[in-house]
Amino acid sequence: MYITDLPHWQRQKMVVIERLHSDLARFTDPIFHLVLFAAIIYLPCFALVMVGGAVPVGALAALLAISTVALVIASPAYALAVGIETYFQRRLRQLSAASRT
């Protein structure tokens, strides 16, 4: 039997992974909020610009342009944040399943 197979060792690994996840969440959560905010602005503006008609297009086009730039600039950071969150969720799921057995 190896020391790494002990349940205490597995619990310690889970605590370390949870701590790393919470520390990195300080950086990933603002990215998620920024992309969500830009998407909330982008989608209605895009729909209203496409419909046109009764809505003044100048201000909407400016909002659409700003939110598009924000989405394009934030997309690499968003992809990295999603990758980090996916890794930690998968790792925590594996460690919790290993600690139960």
URTA-V72663 format. One record per residue. N is the residue number from 1. RES is the residue in one small letter. NEAR is the number of other C-alpha atoms within 8 Angstrom. D_CENTER is the distance of its C-alpha to the mean C-alpha in Angstrom with 2 decimals. Layout:
# URTA-V72663
n,res,near,d_center
N,RES,NEAR,D_CENTER
N,RES,NEAR,D_CENTER
This chain:
# URTA-V72663
n,res,near,d_center
1,m,3,39.21
2,y,5,36.69
3,i,6,35.19
4,t,6,31.66
5,d,8,32.59
6,l,8,33.34
7,p,7,31.24
8,h,6,31.06
9,w,10,29.53
10,q,13,26.84
11,r,10,26.07
12,q,8,25.92
13,k,9,23.45
14,m,11,21.24
15,v,8,21.61
16,v,8,20.73
17,i,11,17.55
18,e,10,16.53
19,r,8,17.48
20,l,8,15.55
21,h,10,12.36
22,s,8,13.15
23,d,8,14.14
24,l,8,11.09
25,a,8,8.95
26,r,8,11.13
27,f,8,9.66
28,t,9,5.88
29,d,8,6.26
30,p,8,8.39
31,i,12,6.42
32,f,10,4.31
33,h,8,7.97
34,l,9,9.63
35,v,13,8.50
36,l,8,9.30
37,f,8,12.46
38,a,12,13.48
39,a,10,13.20
40,i,8,15.21
41,i,11,17.75
42,y,12,17.89
43,l,8,18.67
44,p,8,21.61
45,c,12,22.98
46,f,9,23.02
47,a,8,24.77
48,l,10,27.23
49,v,11,28.05
50,m,6,28.76
51,v,6,30.95
52,g,9,32.56
53,g,5,35.87
54,a,4,36.05
55,v,7,33.01
56,p,8,33.50
57,v,8,31.46
58,g,6,31.55
59,a,7,29.09
60,l,11,26.77
61,a,10,26.92
62,a,8,26.06
63,l,11,23.01
64,l,12,22.06
65,a,8,22.58
66,i,8,20.62
67,s,12,17.53
68,t,10,17.95
69,v,8,18.23
70,a,10,15.12
71,l,11,13.12
72,v,7,15.04
73,i,7,14.69
74,a,11,10.92
75,s,9,10.41
76,p,7,11.15
77,a,8,8.86
78,y,11,5.93
79,a,8,7.67
80,l,8,8.19
81,a,11,4.93
82,v,8,4.62
83,g,8,8.21
84,i,8,8.30
85,e,9,6.75
86,t,8,9.05
87,y,8,11.77
88,f,11,11.94
89,q,8,12.00
90,r,8,14.64
91,r,9,16.49
92,l,11,16.79
93,r,8,17.99
94,q,8,20.51
95,l,12,21.76
96,s,9,22.24
97,a,8,24.13
98,a,8,26.20
99,s,9,27.10
100,r,5,28.38
101,t,4,30.79
